Amino acid sequence: ADVEKLLAEVDTSLGGEITAQKKQFATLSDQVNDAHRLAQENAKLLRDIVTPVQKLESTVQDLKQKREEDLVTVVRLEQQKVSRMEIEFIPKEMEDIRRAHREVIDR
């Protein structure tokens, strides 16, 4: 009878401990599931952020390249402008040379 009573106490004690561990496992399982769900949400948020940032970086690079091309164009146009101005002065310089020759010949 004492052995049976002792076994009953052990069963009750183990039963309580098993129940407590089952509850603890359920709580831990819920926490793991919550953590997994949050990780998935964070990964989605990160993708949602990264895509526009990548597009912005690409746009900035495109704009930098366009600016460099524009600067090259501006320099080329300035050089053409100077060349055009020099060409426009040639007839005047030739006329000055002819006048100087005439003056020398007239003397």
VONU-304919 format. One record per residue (C-alpha): residue in three letters; x, y, z. Coordinates in nm, 4 decimals, padded with zeros to 6 digits. Example, Ala and Ser with C-alpha at 12.3 -4.5 7.8 and 13.67 -1.06 7.14 Angstrom:
VONU-304919
<r><rest>ala</rest><xx>01.2300</xx><yy>-00.4500</yy><zz>00.7800</zz></r>
<r><rest>ser</rest><xx>01.3670</xx><yy>-00.1060</yy><zz>00.7140</zz></r>
//
This chain:
VONU-304919
<r><rest>ala</rest><xx>00.0000</xx><yy>00.0000</yy><zz>00.0000</zz></r>
<r><rest>asp</rest><xx>00.2854</xx><yy>00.2339</yy><zz>00.0806</zz></r>
<r><rest>val</rest><xx>00.4483</xx><yy>00.1506</yy><zz>-00.2510</zz></r>
<r><rest>glu</rest><xx>00.1238</xx><yy>00.2174</yy><zz>-00.4374</zz></r>
<r><rest>lys</rest><xx>00.0778</xx><yy>00.5425</yy><zz>-00.2489</zz></r>
<r><rest>leu</rest><xx>00.4358</xx><yy>00.6401</yy><zz>-00.3313</zz></r>
<r><rest>leu</rest><xx>00.3810</xx><yy>00.5495</yy><zz>-00.6987</zz></r>
<r><rest>ala</rest><xx>00.0616</xx><yy>00.7562</yy><zz>-00.7041</zz></r>
<r><rest>glu</rest><xx>00.2499</xx><yy>01.0554</yy><zz>-00.5602</zz></r>
<r><rest>val</rest><xx>00.5291</xx><yy>01.0110</yy><zz>-00.8176</zz></r>
<r><rest>asp</rest><xx>00.2685</xx><yy>00.9834</yy><zz>-01.0980</zz></r>
<r><rest>thr</rest><xx>00.0955</xx><yy>01.2990</yy><zz>-00.9763</zz></r>
<r><rest>ser</rest><xx>00.4253</xx><yy>01.4815</yy><zz>-00.9424</zz></r>
<r><rest>leu</rest><xx>00.5457</xx><yy>01.3664</yy><zz>-01.2851</zz></r>
<r><rest>gly</rest><xx>00.2054</xx><yy>01.4426</yy><zz>-01.4368</zz></r>
<r><rest>gly</rest><xx>00.2224</xx><yy>01.7983</yy><zz>-01.3052</zz></r>
<r><rest>glu</rest><xx>00.5775</xx><yy>01.8394</yy><zz>-01.4283</zz></r>
<r><rest>ile</rest><xx>00.4894</xx><yy>01.6981</yy><zz>-01.7707</zz></r>
<r><rest>thr</rest><xx>00.1905</xx><yy>01.9340</yy><zz>-01.7931</zz></r>
<r><rest>ala</rest><xx>00.4087</xx><yy>02.2296</yy><zz>-01.6959</zz></r>
<r><rest>gln</rest><xx>00.6695</xx><yy>02.1312</yy><zz>-01.9581</zz></r>
<r><rest>lys</rest><xx>00.3983</xx><yy>02.0919</yy><zz>-02.2223</zz></r>
<r><rest>lys</rest><xx>00.2756</xx><yy>02.4447</yy><zz>-02.1421</zz></r>
<r><rest>gln</rest><xx>00.6311</xx><yy>02.5764</yy><zz>-02.1541</zz></r>
<r><rest>phe</rest><xx>00.6903</xx><yy>02.4005</yy><zz>-02.4872</zz></r>
<r><rest>ala</rest><xx>00.3680</xx><yy>02.5481</yy><zz>-02.6288</zz></r>
<r><rest>thr</rest><xx>00.4785</xx><yy>02.8958</yy><zz>-02.5172</zz></r>
<r><rest>leu</rest><xx>00.8235</xx><yy>02.8479</yy><zz>-02.6708</zz></r>
<r><rest>ser</rest><xx>00.6676</xx><yy>02.7137</yy><zz>-02.9900</zz></r>
<r><rest>asp</rest><xx>00.4421</xx><yy>03.0215</yy><zz>-03.0119</zz></r>
<r><rest>gln</rest><xx>00.7453</xx><yy>03.2471</yy><zz>-02.9554</zz></r>
<r><rest>val</rest><xx>00.9413</xx><yy>03.0674</yy><zz>-03.2300</zz></r>
<r><rest>asn</rest><xx>00.6458</xx><yy>03.1024</yy><zz>-03.4688</zz></r>
<r><rest>asp</rest><xx>00.6135</xx><yy>03.4731</yy><zz>-03.3826</zz></r>
<r><rest>ala</rest><xx>00.9865</xx><yy>03.5238</yy><zz>-03.4372</zz></r>
<r><rest>his</rest><xx>00.9671</xx><yy>03.3431</yy><zz>-03.7728</zz></r>
<r><rest>arg</rest><xx>00.6680</xx><yy>03.5557</yy><zz>-03.8800</zz></r>
<r><rest>leu</rest><xx>00.8478</xx><yy>03.8760</yy><zz>-03.7741</zz></r>
<r><rest>ala</rest><xx>01.1604</xx><yy>03.7692</yy><zz>-03.9631</zz></r>
<r><rest>gln</rest><xx>00.9509</xx><yy>03.7168</yy><zz>-04.2771</zz></r>
<r><rest>glu</rest><xx>00.7824</xx><yy>04.0566</yy><zz>-04.2320</zz></r>
<r><rest>asn</rest><xx>01.1224</xx><yy>04.2232</yy><zz>-04.1789</zz></r>
<r><rest>ala</rest><xx>01.2608</xx><yy>04.0542</yy><zz>-04.4911</zz></r>
<r><rest>lys</rest><xx>00.9634</xx><yy>04.1847</yy><zz>-04.6930</zz></r>
<r><rest>leu</rest><xx>01.0067</xx><yy>04.5351</yy><zz>-04.5479</zz></r>
<r><rest>leu</rest><xx>01.3761</xx><yy>04.5236</yy><zz>-04.6336</zz></r>
<r><rest>arg</rest><xx>01.2964</xx><yy>04.4221</yy><zz>-04.9935</zz></r>
<r><rest>asp</rest><xx>01.0387</xx><yy>04.7020</yy><zz>-05.0096</zz></r>
<r><rest>ile</rest><xx>01.3076</xx><yy>04.9492</yy><zz>-04.8992</zz></r>
<r><rest>val</rest><xx>01.5991</xx><yy>04.8119</yy><zz>-05.1023</zz></r>
<r><rest>thr</rest><xx>01.4231</xx><yy>04.8180</yy><zz>-05.4399</zz></r>
<r><rest>pro</rest><xx>01.3482</xx><yy>05.1946</yy><zz>-05.4383</zz></r>
<r><rest>val</rest><xx>01.6963</xx><yy>05.2673</yy><zz>-05.3009</zz></r>
<r><rest>gln</rest><xx>01.8511</xx><yy>05.0666</yy><zz>-05.5849</zz></r>
<r><rest>lys</rest><xx>01.6358</xx><yy>05.2543</yy><zz>-05.8360</zz></r>
<r><rest>leu</rest><xx>01.7416</xx><yy>05.5844</yy><zz>-05.6784</zz></r>
<r><rest>glu</rest><xx>02.1104</xx><yy>05.4879</yy><zz>-05.6942</zz></r>
<r><rest>ser</rest><xx>02.0666</xx><yy>05.3907</yy><zz>-06.0591</zz></r>
<r><rest>thr</rest><xx>01.8959</xx><yy>05.7230</yy><zz>-06.1340</zz></r>
<r><rest>val</rest><xx>02.1741</xx><yy>05.9143</yy><zz>-05.9572</zz></r>
<r><rest>gln</rest><xx>02.4360</xx><yy>05.7276</yy><zz>-06.1628</zz></r>
<r><rest>asp</rest><xx>02.2428</xx><yy>05.8019</yy><zz>-06.4831</zz></r>
<r><rest>leu</rest><xx>02.2231</xx><yy>06.1699</yy><zz>-06.3891</zz></r>
<r><rest>lys</rest><xx>02.5962</xx><yy>06.1845</yy><zz>-06.3106</zz></r>
<r><rest>gln</rest><xx>02.6763</xx><yy>06.0288</yy><zz>-06.6491</zz></r>
<r><rest>lys</rest><xx>02.4372</xx><yy>06.2686</yy><zz>-06.8254</zz></r>
<r><rest>arg</rest><xx>02.5995</xx><yy>06.5634</yy><zz>-06.6438</zz></r>
<r><rest>glu</rest><xx>02.9458</xx><yy>06.4512</yy><zz>-06.7550</zz></r>
<r><rest>glu</rest><xx>02.8204</xx><yy>06.4184</yy><zz>-07.1134</zz></r>
<r><rest>asp</rest><xx>02.6627</xx><yy>06.7643</yy><zz>-07.0890</zz></r>
<r><rest>leu</rest><xx>02.9892</xx><yy>06.9135</yy><zz>-06.9603</zz></r>
<r><rest>val</rest><xx>03.1787</xx><yy>06.7576</yy><zz>-07.2520</zz></r>
<r><rest>thr</rest><xx>02.9184</xx><yy>06.9054</yy><zz>-07.4885</zz></r>
<r><rest>val</rest><xx>02.9506</xx><yy>07.2489</yy><zz>-07.3279</zz></r>
<r><rest>val</rest><xx>03.3305</xx><yy>07.2409</yy><zz>-07.3645</zz></r>
<r><rest>arg</rest><xx>03.2981</xx><yy>07.1302</yy><zz>-07.7290</zz></r>
<r><rest>leu</rest><xx>03.0478</xx><yy>07.4086</yy><zz>-07.8002</zz></r>
<r><rest>glu</rest><xx>03.2751</xx><yy>07.6654</yy><zz>-07.6343</zz></r>
<r><rest>gln</rest><xx>03.5634</xx><yy>07.5463</yy><zz>-07.8540</zz></r>
<r><rest>gln</rest><xx>03.3432</xx><yy>07.5724</yy><zz>-08.1646</zz></r>
<r><rest>lys</rest><xx>03.2360</xx><yy>07.9209</yy><zz>-08.0583</zz></r>
<r><rest>val</rest><xx>03.5999</xx><yy>08.0293</yy><zz>-08.0249</zz></r>
<r><rest>ser</rest><xx>03.6809</xx><yy>07.8734</yy><zz>-08.3636</zz></r>
<r><rest>arg</rest><xx>03.3833</xx><yy>08.0512</yy><zz>-08.5231</zz></r>
<r><rest>met</rest><xx>03.4946</xx><yy>08.3829</yy><zz>-08.3711</zz></r>
<r><rest>glu</rest><xx>03.8473</xx><yy>08.3263</yy><zz>-08.5056</zz></r>
<r><rest>ile</rest><xx>03.7055</xx><yy>08.2472</yy><zz>-08.8509</zz></r>
<r><rest>glu</rest><xx>03.4944</xx><yy>08.5630</yy><zz>-08.8411</zz></r>
<r><rest>phe</rest><xx>03.8105</xx><yy>08.7688</yy><zz>-08.7735</zz></r>
<r><rest>ile</rest><xx>03.9999</xx><yy>08.6255</yy><zz>-09.0735</zz></r>
<r><rest>pro</rest><xx>03.8323</xx><yy>08.8500</yy><zz>-09.3382</zz></r>
<r><rest>lys</rest><xx>03.8964</xx><yy>09.1565</yy><zz>-09.1199</zz></r>
<r><rest>glu</rest><xx>04.2615</xx><yy>09.0569</yy><zz>-09.0735</zz></r>
<r><rest>met</rest><xx>04.2963</xx><yy>08.9950</yy><zz>-09.4491</zz></r>
<r><rest>glu</rest><xx>04.1461</xx><yy>09.3385</yy><zz>-09.5200</zz></r>
<r><rest>asp</rest><xx>04.3911</xx><yy>09.4932</yy><zz>-09.2706</zz></r>
<r><rest>ile</rest><xx>04.6793</xx><yy>09.3171</yy><zz>-09.4470</zz></r>
<r><rest>arg</rest><xx>04.5544</xx><yy>09.4347</yy><zz>-09.7923</zz></r>
<r><rest>arg</rest><xx>04.5199</xx><yy>09.7920</yy><zz>-09.6622</zz></r>
<r><rest>ala</rest><xx>04.8720</xx><yy>09.7786</yy><zz>-09.5189</zz></r>
<r><rest>his</rest><xx>05.0050</xx><yy>09.6481</yy><zz>-09.8542</zz></r>
<r><rest>arg</rest><xx>04.8197</xx><yy>09.9225</yy><zz>-10.0435</zz></r>
<r><rest>glu</rest><xx>04.9655</xx><yy>10.1811</yy><zz>-09.8104</zz></r>
<r><rest>val</rest><xx>05.3141</xx><yy>10.0445</yy><zz>-09.8713</zz></r>
<r><rest>ile</rest><xx>05.2553</xx><yy>10.0302</yy><zz>-10.2482</zz></r>
<r><rest>asp</rest><xx>05.1045</xx><yy>10.3803</yy><zz>-10.2515</zz></r>
<r><rest>arg</rest><xx>05.4164</xx><yy>10.5253</yy><zz>-10.0873</zz></r>
//
